[in-house]
Amino acid sequence: MSPAALDKATQLGADVSVNVNDYNMNNEALQKKILDITHSLGADITIDAAGFADTCENAVHTCRRGGRMVQVGLHIGGRRPEIPMGTVAGRELEIVGSHGFSATDLPDILSLVESGILPVKKLVGKEVTLEQGSKLLMAMNSQSPLGMAVITRFDDSSRL
C-alpha cells in the first residue's frame, strides 16, 4: 500500500511489485493482475504483513495450487478477514502465522547474514534509543514504519 515500501522491496530484489491503491479497493482487479503476472498460476508464497482484511484475503486468493500464505503479525481492527476455506482446501494451500522466527532458526539466520545472502543493513531503516524504540512501537497502531528500527542505545546520553 506504500509506494516507499514497494520501492524498498524492489531495491531488495522483488521481481514485481503491485500497489493495491492503483486498484481502488477492487480486489477482483487486483487478484486478476497478480494472476496475469504469474501466468494464471498464482504466487508460490504470499505474505500479508499489513494486517487488513483485504490484504489477508487477497493473499489467499492469489496463491498458486499448493502455495503458502504467511500472515505476519495480527489483524489491526476493522472488518475481520473472511478466509475462503473452500479455496484453501481446493488449492491445497498452507496458511502459516508468524511473529518472527523461532530461536532454533537463529543459527541459520546468522549464517545467511554472515554469508551476505541476507543483507541486514539494507533492512534497517534507523537506529534508535530504547526510549525512541518504545515510542515507535506504540506508533505502529497508526502507521507502518519503512524498514526495521534497531535499538542500539539503551540510555539517552543527550540528557547528560
N, C-alpha and C positions, 0 to 999 in steps of 0.2 A: 504494500500500500504506500510505501515511502519511496520516492524516486532516489533519494540518497542511499537507502538500504539496497535498492536494486543495483545502483552503480557500484556499491561496495561488493555485492555478490559477483558482479561481472569482473571486477578487479581481482577477486579471489578465485576466479576460474569457472563461474557459471557459464554454460554454453548459451543459454537463452534466459531472458527474464521477461515476465509479463506483469504489467501494472494493472491490478484489479480496478483501479479508478478509471481506466480507459473504457470500462465496460458498463459504467453507470449502474452498478449493482445488478446487472443482468447476468446471473450465474450461468444460464444456459449458453450464452455467447462466450463467456469466459471458458467454460468447460470445452466448448467446440474448438476454441483457439488452442487449448492445450492438446486436444486430440489431433488437431491439424499438425501441430509441431511434432508430435510423436507418431505421425503416420497412422493415426487411428488406433494405436496400441495403448496409449496412456503411459504415464511415467512409472519407472521402476520403483521410485521412492518419492512420496510426497510428504512435506513437513508443514504442519501448522504451528507456527510459533507466535502468531498474533493473538489467538485466544478468542476470536469472534465466531459466532455460529456459522456465518457464511464461509469463512476461511477453512473451518473444520470440514464442513460439508463438501466444499469444492475439492479439498484434498482427497477425500474418499472417492468422489465421483471421477477424478482424473487419474486414479491408479490403474495400472495395467492388470490383467489377469495374473494372479499370484504375486502382486505387488505389495508394498508395505507403506502404510500411512503412519507417520510418527506425530503424536501430539505432544508438543513441548510446553510444559507449564500448564496452567489452569485456565479454564474459561473465565473471562473477566466481566461477566454480567450481561444484561440484556437478554435477548432470546437465547434459549438453550439450543445447541445443535441437534438436528434430527439425523441420526445415523441410519442410513438405509440398509438394514441388516440383510435384506434380500440381495442387494448388490454385494455386500461383504461376503455372504455365503456363496453366491453365484460366481463371483470372480475369484473366490478363494483368497481374499485379502487378509493381510495380517495388520492389525492395529496395535501399535505399541505406544505406551505412555512413557514420558521421560522428564525427569527433573535435572538431568545432567548425566553423570556416569557413575558406575559402581567403583568402589575402592579397588576391587580386583582388576579393573581395567587400567588403573593408573600406570603400571609399568609399560603397557603397550602404548599408551598415550604419550608418555615421556620419551619413549623410543621414537615415535613419529616426530616429536618436537626436535629431538636431538639430531635426527637424520635430515631435518629440513622439509620433510613431507608436509608437516602441519606447521604453517607459518604463523605462530602465535603472535609475533609482534605486529603483524598486519591486522589481527583481530582486535587488538587493544586500542580502544578509542582514546582513553585518557587514564592517567594515574592520579589517584586521589588520596586524601587523608581518610582516616576512619570516620570522622565526623561527616565529611563530604559524601562518603560511601553510604552512610546511613540516610542522608537526605536524598540521594539518588534512588535508593531502594524504595523509599516512601513515594517518590515522584513517579515510579513505574505504574502506579494506579491510573495516571492520566496521560503518560507519554512513554514511548518506547525509545530507549537510547540507541544510538548508532555505534556499534562495536561494544566491546566489553570495557567496563571501568574496573581497574585493578587497584585495590588498596595497597599502597606501598609505603605509607607513612602512618604510624599509629599514634602520633602526638602532633599537635598543631604548634610547631616551633615558631610560627608567626606571632603567637601571643606573647612570647618572651620579651 
